[in-house]
Amino acid sequence: MNTTPVRWAAARLQTMRGDRGDVPGWVLVTLMTAGLVIALWAVAGDRLTQIFTDSMDSVVDGP
């Protein structure tokens, strides 16, 4: 088959048009994940930082 890149791209874009419905779902999942991380960090940020610091200190300094 001897198709030019332009014809191939046009055909590919034509078949991809049906996939557009998934974009809002991915956007929603991303925004909800970011919102959960922000909410969790706002509520437990100091404690999470302390847990991380203690863990890193035990690895570097030993028991």
C-alpha positions as CSV (number, residue, x, y, z in Angstrom):
1,M,0.0,0.0,0.0
2,N,1.5,3.3,-1.1
3,T,-0.1,6.0,1.1
4,T,1.4,9.3,1.8
5,P,2.0,10.4,5.4
6,V,-0.7,13.1,5.1
7,R,-3.3,10.6,3.9
8,W,-2.3,8.2,6.7
9,A,-2.6,10.9,9.3
10,A,-5.9,12.0,8.0
11,A,-7.2,8.5,8.1
12,R,-5.9,8.0,11.7
13,L,-7.5,11.2,12.9
14,Q,-10.8,10.1,11.4
15,T,-10.7,6.8,13.4
16,M,-9.7,8.6,16.6
17,R,-12.7,10.9,16.6
18,G,-14.7,8.3,18.4
19,D,-12.2,8.2,21.3
20,R,-12.9,11.8,22.4
21,G,-15.5,10.7,25.0
22,D,-12.7,9.4,27.3
23,V,-11.0,12.7,27.8
24,P,-13.4,14.2,30.4
25,G,-13.2,11.0,32.4
26,W,-9.4,11.2,32.6
27,V,-9.6,14.9,33.5
28,L,-12.1,14.1,36.3
29,V,-9.9,11.4,37.7
30,T,-6.8,13.6,37.6
31,L,-8.6,16.5,39.3
32,M,-10.1,14.3,42.0
33,T,-6.7,12.7,42.7
34,A,-5.1,16.0,43.0
35,G,-7.9,17.2,45.3
36,L,-7.5,14.2,47.6
37,V,-3.8,14.7,47.8
38,I,-4.2,18.4,48.7
39,A,-6.9,17.6,51.3
40,L,-4.8,14.8,52.9
41,W,-1.7,17.0,52.9
42,A,-3.7,19.9,54.5
43,V,-5.1,17.6,57.3
44,A,-2.0,15.4,58.0
45,G,0.9,17.3,56.4
46,D,2.8,17.8,59.6
47,R,2.4,14.2,60.7
48,L,3.4,12.9,57.3
49,T,6.5,15.1,57.3
50,Q,7.5,13.8,60.7
51,I,6.9,10.2,59.7
52,F,9.1,10.7,56.6
53,T,11.8,12.4,58.6
54,D,11.9,9.7,61.2
55,S,12.1,7.0,58.5
56,M,14.9,8.7,56.7
57,D,16.8,9.3,60.0
58,S,16.5,5.6,60.9
59,V,17.9,4.6,57.5
60,V,20.8,7.0,57.5
61,D,21.7,6.7,61.2
62,G,20.8,3.1,61.7
63,P,18.7,1.7,64.7
